[in-house]
Amino acid sequence: MTHKFSGNADYLNNGNDLVVVLGHGQLARMMYLAASQLGINIIAVDADRLCCVNPVDKTVLAVDVETAFAHCIAITSEFEHLPKELLATAQATGKLRPGANSIAAGADRIVEKQLLSSLSIPNCTHRIIHSVDDLTEAYKTLGPKVILKTSRDGYDGYGQWRIFSERDFASISNELSTFDFGHMPLIAEQCIEFEREISLLGITDIKGKHHYYPLTENHHGDGQLVLSLAPAPNNSDELQNKAQQIHQSIANELNYVGVLAIELFQVGDTLLVNEIAPRVHNSGHWTQQGCQVSQFENHIRAVAGLTVTGTTTDKQVAMVNYVGEAKPSKTLQAIENTHLHWYDKSVRAKRKMGHINVVANTVTELQTTLKQVKSQLPESLAKNLAKVVD
């Protein structure tokens, strides 16, 4: 199936349903690729320029945002940090899924913490920081190891400070002496010793029914996701159900529709919520080859009012992030059961350029293929993967 991106009103009336995605990065691109096979068109919105664009090649369309909103069956988003006016306009249409309250909970850590506390969902002990004096008190209470985060706009390790010693505390306190806390309060979290980080991707359909992918185990390096393994090693029905109960509490409270990702710290039998993401999520990219229906297709299915399905897997799957490097060699792409997803971006340090999905029948087979993948990666990426697969 092909779609015109001619930039005229005919594109809005070509017989296919239309979903508008707020944001125009790789997640919008992958939603488009998944939606096209359902006979659903995707228009992306460049949230900085407030214009409609082709979600694949980013060509500006001769369709304004208000017209796209009027013609679409649903509006969704690929990231949380949206202009307030754009979000308010989308919410006023009655078509925004998930709603503005859900997106706000993912965009602002203070709102997120308030939501979790109101639902009595365990999360890291924390304090809201409005001044260096607040930080001093928080460090006394939460130390000796504290993670300090901006309440908004932080991701992939940005907007974070690690206070692991008195020297760190003194240095960061001095750095923040001129910080505008009124514009951007901070969150100080007690650094805990967790066994691992796992994530749960759940989809809530338009009737309020919840559907779940298996728990995923995530490994990080330099503040970014390096590798996701699914289903998570040593998963159990008890752990899966515990995570699903947390998801249901949040999704029900938010009247949620679509994919909601929850990042969790596992400490023994306890699960602590680290963050929530009201959208398709990096740790769910493995579903593209690992499941009958990917997170991208199921998200579009949910917001468009279609049936959500295909969330189970009988495979062992890994997703390797490809960050800050040029396109990999054909040798890597030739490795059996290895699938490259490339985002067509210009190379920049720490920028997500693409990802690699690896599918296997057994854990041993998966580890063998991951070692082959690692051998073909640039050193900057191989060193982080080596911590997991060697």
Secondary structure, 3 states (H helix, E strand, C coil): CCCCCCCCHHHHHCCCEEEEEEECCHHHHHHHHHHHCCCEEEEEEECCCCEEECCCCCCECCCCHHHHHHHCCEEEECCCCCCHHHHHHHHHCCCECCCHHHHHHHHEHHHHHHHHHHCCCCECCEEEECCHHHHHHHHHHHCCCEEEEECECCCCCCCEEEECCHHHHHHHHHHHHHCCCCCCCEEEEECCCCCEEEEEEEEECCCCCEEECCCEEEEEECCEEEEEEECCCCCCHHHHHHHHHHHHHHHHHCCCCEEEEEEEEEECCEEEEEEEECCCCHHHCCHHHHCCCCHHHHHHHHHCCCCCCCCCCCCEEEEEEEECCCCCCHHHHCCCCEEEEECCCCCCCCCEEEEEEEEECCHHHHHHHHHHHHHCCCHHHHHHHHHHHC
